[in-house]
Amino acid sequence: MSFLAAFIDRQFIHNKPPLPTASFKGQTIIVTGASSGLGLEACKHLVRMGASQIILACRNIDKANTAVKSVQATTTCPSNVLKASVLAFSDRVKAKLPRVDVVLANAGLHTLSSK
Ligand SMILES: NC(=O)c1ccc[n+]([C@@H]2O[C@H](COP(=O)([O-])OP(=O)(O)OC[C@H]3O[C@@H](n4cnc5c(N)ncnc54)[C@H](OP(=O)(O)O)[C@@H]3O)[C@@H](O)[C@H]2O)c1
């Protein structure tokens, strides 16, 4: 298949990438920018891969709570696995979390400007 044909083919829904199969069993994971997009979808995968605690670090607590509900609605996730959190969470991380295994630093946006 030519490069152009392969590119066009990849735009269709039948070409879903394989589901990741790594295990995050027992791990505590912080996901920034978890209120929408890739961060939110990553949280759903991390639940499926067995993380024992996922902290959805967002800049707006209402959005974070909505994201938690969205993950709970689409996964079989025990209610104590997901935590909504805002910027002040960094102090709580230092003070209260016994461990952090992964930080998925996803928050951000792409702009056309380099400034
Ligand atoms: N989607 C793609 O195809 C693609 C491709 C390459 C790279 N990426 C990168 O992957 C990341 C996520 O992309 P996405 O498509 O999932 O984006 P998205 O749907 O726009 O989500 C961005 C997330 O980051 C948060 N965020 C944005 N600016 C922030 C800031 N200044 N401080 C704190 N949080 C901030 C947003 O929070 P709010 O809800 O509060 O706005 C939201 O939760 C981005 O860094 C993007 O550049 C995406």
The ligand as an SDF file (V2000), in Angstrom:
LIG
                    3D

 48 52  0  0  0  0  0  0  0  0999 V2000
   -5.4200   14.9910   20.2370 N   0  0  0  0  0  0  0  0  0  0  0  0
   -4.3480   14.8180   19.4600 C   0  0  0  0  0  0  0  0  0  0  0  0
   -4.4310   14.3170   18.3170 O   0  0  0  0  0  0  0  0  0  0  0  0
   -2.9620   15.1760   19.9760 C   0  0  0  0  0  0  0  0  0  0  0  0
   -1.8570   14.9270   19.1630 C   0  0  0  0  0  0  0  0  0  0  0  0
   -0.5730   15.2480   19.6330 C   0  0  0  0  0  0  0  0  0  0  0  0
   -0.4190   15.7980   20.8960 C   0  0  0  0  0  0  0  0  0  0  0  0
   -1.5250   16.0410   21.6570 N   0  0  0  0  0  0  0  0  0  0  0  0
   -1.2860   16.6350   22.9850 C   0  0  0  0  0  0  0  0  0  0  0  0
   -1.8990   15.7990   23.9700 O   0  0  0  0  0  0  0  0  0  0  0  0
   -2.4190   16.6100   25.0110 C   0  0  0  0  0  0  0  0  0  0  0  0
   -3.9130   16.3640   25.1860 C   0  0  0  0  0  0  0  0  0  0  0  0
   -4.5640   16.5990   23.9490 O   0  0  0  0  0  0  0  0  0  0  0  0
   -6.1540   16.5100   23.8420 P   0  0  0  0  0  0  0  0  0  0  0  0
   -6.4820   16.4430   22.3910 O   0  0  0  0  0  0  0  0  0  0  0  0
   -6.6660   15.4420   24.7430 O   0  0  0  0  0  0  0  0  0  0  0  0
   -6.5420   17.9570   24.3520 O   0  0  0  0  0  0  0  0  0  0  0  0
   -7.9010   18.4920   25.0370 P   0  0  0  0  0  0  0  0  0  0  0  0
   -9.0550   17.5770   24.7600 O   0  0  0  0  0  0  0  0  0  0  0  0
   -8.0020   19.9350   24.6380 O   0  0  0  0  0  0  0  0  0  0  0  0
   -7.5850   18.3860   26.5990 O   0  0  0  0  0  0  0  0  0  0  0  0
   -6.5710   19.1730   27.1480 C   0  0  0  0  0  0  0  0  0  0  0  0
   -6.5730   18.9740   28.6570 C   0  0  0  0  0  0  0  0  0  0  0  0
   -5.5090   19.7470   29.1820 O   0  0  0  0  0  0  0  0  0  0  0  0
   -6.0300   20.7030   30.0950 C   0  0  0  0  0  0  0  0  0  0  0  0
   -5.3040   21.9460   29.9340 N   0  0  0  0  0  0  0  0  0  0  0  0
   -5.1610   22.6900   28.8130 C   0  0  0  0  0  0  0  0  0  0  0  0
   -4.4000   23.7690   29.0680 N   0  0  0  0  0  0  0  0  0  0  0  0
   -4.0600   23.6980   30.3920 C   0  0  0  0  0  0  0  0  0  0  0  0
   -3.3070   24.5320   31.2470 C   0  0  0  0  0  0  0  0  0  0  0  0
   -2.7260   25.6490   30.8020 N   0  0  0  0  0  0  0  0  0  0  0  0
   -3.1760   24.1650   32.5550 N   0  0  0  0  0  0  0  0  0  0  0  0
   -3.7540   23.0280   33.0170 C   0  0  0  0  0  0  0  0  0  0  0  0
   -4.5020   22.2010   32.2450 N   0  0  0  0  0  0  0  0  0  0  0  0
   -4.6410   22.5430   30.9480 C   0  0  0  0  0  0  0  0  0  0  0  0
   -7.5070   20.8700   29.7540 C   0  0  0  0  0  0  0  0  0  0  0  0
   -8.1750   21.2880   30.9310 O   0  0  0  0  0  0  0  0  0  0  0  0
   -9.5160   22.1860   30.9120 P   0  0  0  0  0  0  0  0  0  0  0  0
  -10.6510   21.2020   30.7580 O   0  0  0  0  0  0  0  0  0  0  0  0
   -9.5160   22.8710   32.2300 O   0  0  0  0  0  0  0  0  0  0  0  0
   -9.4040   23.1190   29.7470 O   0  0  0  0  0  0  0  0  0  0  0  0
   -7.8660   19.4440   29.3160 C   0  0  0  0  0  0  0  0  0  0  0  0
   -8.1300   18.6320   30.4200 O   0  0  0  0  0  0  0  0  0  0  0  0
   -2.1200   18.0550   24.6510 C   0  0  0  0  0  0  0  0  0  0  0  0
   -0.8990   18.4180   25.3040 O   0  0  0  0  0  0  0  0  0  0  0  0
   -1.9420   18.0150   23.1540 C   0  0  0  0  0  0  0  0  0  0  0  0
   -1.1050   19.0510   22.6910 O   0  0  0  0  0  0  0  0  0  0  0  0
   -2.7750   15.7450   21.2300 C   0  0  0  0  0  0  0  0  0  0  0  0
  1  2  1  0
  2  3  2  0
  2  4  1  0
  4  5  1  0
  4 48  2  0
  5  6  2  0
  6  7  1  0
  7  8  2  0
  8  9  1  0
  8 48  1  0
  9 10  1  0
  9 46  1  0
 10 11  1  0
 11 12  1  0
 11 44  1  0
 12 13  1  0
 13 14  1  0
 14 15  2  0
 14 16  1  0
 14 17  1  0
 17 18  1  0
 18 19  2  0
 18 20  1  0
 18 21  1  0
 21 22  1  0
 22 23  1  0
 23 24  1  0
 23 42  1  0
 24 25  1  0
 25 26  1  0
 25 36  1  0
 26 27  1  0
 26 35  1  0
 27 28  2  0
 28 29  1  0
 29 30  1  0
 29 35  2  0
 30 31  1  0
 30 32  2  0
 32 33  1  0
 33 34  2  0
 34 35  1  0
 36 37  1  0
 36 42  1  0
 37 38  1  0
 38 39  2  0
 38 40  1  0
 38 41  1  0
 42 43  1  0
 44 45  1  0
 44 46  1  0
 46 47  1  0
M  CHG  2   8   1  16  -1
M  END
$$$$
